Amino acid sequence: MREKTPKQIVELLDKYIVGQNEAKKSVAIALYNRYRRAQLPEDVQKDITPKNILMAGPTGVGKTEIARRLADIVDAPFVKVEATKFTEVGYVGRDVESMVRDLANEAVRIVEKEEFVKVEGQAIRQANKTLVRLLVPGVKRNNRQNQMQQMQEMMQSLLAGGGMPEETEEVTDEIRNQRLSVAEKLDRGLLENEEVTIEVEQAPKANPMGDMMGQMGMDMSSMLGDMLPKKKVKRTLPVGQARKLLVQEEEKKLVNYDDIYQKAMDRAGQSGIIFIDEIDKITAADKRNSAGVSREGVQRDILPIVEGSTVSTKYGPLSTDHILFIAAGAFAESKPSDLIPELQGRFPIRVELAALTKDDFVRILKDPQNSLLKQYIALLKADGVDLVFTAEAVDKIAEIAFEVNQGTDNIGARRLATILEKLLEEVLYEGPDMEMGQITITQAYVEQKLSDIVKNKDLTKFIL
């Protein structure tokens, strides 16, 4: 299937993000170049590296949202990391290589999900067979000869590396007829709320030591899990929920995890995207600040990852040569040139995102597919209340948000969330007790609820 063209990618981003056309265009071109590269001979492919992007602009103008929406648009492994979470080698904190391991984990999740879809029909059929046996159990054989036979089968299964064998049972004609009847009802969805007790694998517990091993590219839990029998727990659930759990277990049995890991590592290395946010926070703008040494050290640790290196993961080595890196930062107290020259050179495409205007706020409130106004209208709809905003009210909300941003810290579109929460506080509080009807938010109502926020500077500092 042909990849989405740059224009199509921009059109999809336009559904969620207002303005910032230059940034959208740069990202779209970088993504489509992946497709172009894949059409070339292998000897040419290896020399074509991604053109990494550095986005600079105030907070709340769409940098993170652009990156977040990419995950929905492109069928590629994608992770977002905060540069401030990493520390130089020798300091307490996260190792920079962990971003690549996170990408490997995401790639495995994506490929695993795709493989599960392929075997879903078979897994559902097997899960339904299990449900039938549980809903209409057979007669257990308890004589001594059968007990000895079961013990022999158990020992043979464990020595061969398998799990515990299922208990043998006797199925009479009456039980067989009952099972046929139950199977038919399951197919027709008539037993979805019937309760059934199933055995499922116990969820792994959080293990700090395992997390540390994972940071070094080792998976101790998998190593031990392969040697030890899986521990199971009993759960009583409605048939619908039980089927989902049984299907998941059957899917895991039906797929080949060696193939999944191989495909995932290839996809992560060839089409993975890593978004590094807050990169301006690791610049050493003040050379006299002792923390600047550590920050510059983080940049030097990130450099080989961006330049191209091989990182050990629990699924095998992963090369970063063809991973696309997108870095972003507000650069309010520093500038891109404060980054070390070597790192600057690894982000050849620079995009500056503009601060939002009042007209941008109006569009952000109304146009995006998941706009804030549409979200609040949907929330009140749950109480049977129809929330309506007049055009003048929307214009006034945008004007107030813009003015508050100008008078205090400019936090971009995030200002709209707190302004709307303050505006609709009473409506949201009274909503469940209101009778079904319509509430219209007018310009006068907006002015009444929010005028003090702009006039009183003591109030604005409490509005984030």
C-alpha positions, 0 to 999 in steps of 0.5 A: 500500500502506498504511503500517505503523501506529504499533502495528505499528512498535512491535511490529517494534521490540520484536523487537530492542529491550527496553523503552524503550516511550516512545521507540518510541511517539514514533518510531512516531507521527512516522513514521506522521504522514508517511503521514497528511500524504501523504493531505492536499491539497498546499496543506495538506501544505506547512505540516505539518512533521515534529516532530523528536525528541530522545532522551536517555539513558545509553549502551547503552540502545537509542538508536542501535539504535532508529534503526538498526532504523527503516531496516529497517522504513520504506521511506524514505532513512535516514542516521546521522551523528555530530555530533562529525564536524562542525565550524564553517565555517572549521574543518577538518572535515566540512561539516554539509550533507554529512549531507543529501548522504549522504541524497541518496546513500542515496535514489538507492541505494534507488530505483536498487535498486527500478528494477533489480528491474523490469528484472532479468528482461530483464537476466538474459536479456541477460546469458545471451546474452552468456555464450553468446557468450563460452562459444562464440565465433564466428569472427572476420572478419580480411579487409581489407575487414571491418577497414576496415568495423570502423574506420568503425563505431568512428569513427561510434560514438565521434563519436555518443557511444557506446562501442566497437562489438562485434567482428563475427563469423561464426556457422556452423551448428555454432557456432549448434548449440553455442550452443543446447546451451550456452543450454539448459545455462545455463537448467538451471544446469549451467554455474555453475562453468564459468570464463569471461572477461568484460569489465567496467567498471573500478571507480572509484578513490578520488579525494580531489579528487572527494570534496571536489567531492562535498561541494560538490554537484558530481560531477566523475567523472560529468562526465568519465565522460560525455565519456570512454569507459568503461575495461574490464578482463578478469576470469576468473570462474565463470559464476555470478559472471560473470552477476551482474556482467553483470546489473548492467551490463545493469541500468544500461543499461536504467534511466533515471537521470534518472528515478531521480535525480528520484524519489530527490530527491523521496523524500529530501525528503518521507520522508527521516530523518536521525539525529544521534547524540552531539548532547550532545558539541557543547554548550558547557557550559563557556563558558570552554573555547575549544572551546566556541565551535566546538561552539556554531558547529556547532549554529548551522550545523546549525540552518538544516538542521533549520529547513528550507533547500535544499542543493546535491547532485550530483543537484540541490537538496534541500530539508530542510523535510520531512526528519525529524531524530532527535537523541540523546545521553547528556547525562551531563555536560550537559543538553538545555537546554545546546543553543542555544535555537533548536536546542532549539525545533526538537526539540519531542518529548523522550524520556528513555530509562531505564537498564537493570535486571537484568531488562532484561539477562535479556530482552536476552539471551533475547528479541530476534530476534538476541539475543546468546545466539542469536548464540553458539549459532549460532556454535558450531553451525558447529563441530557443538557445541550450546551450551545456557544454563540459566535460572539461568546467564542470570540470573547473567550478567545480574546480573554485567553489572548489578553491573559497570555499577554499580561502573564506567562504565555502558555499558548493554547493551554490557556483555553483549557483553564479559561473554559473550566472557570467559565463553565464551572457552575454549569458543570457543577449543576449539570447532573441536577438540571432537567433536560434542556438547552444552555446557551453561553452568550457574550454577556455570560462570558464577560460576567464570569471572566471579566475580573480575570483580565482586570485583576492581576492578582487573579491572573496568577492563579490561572495557569 
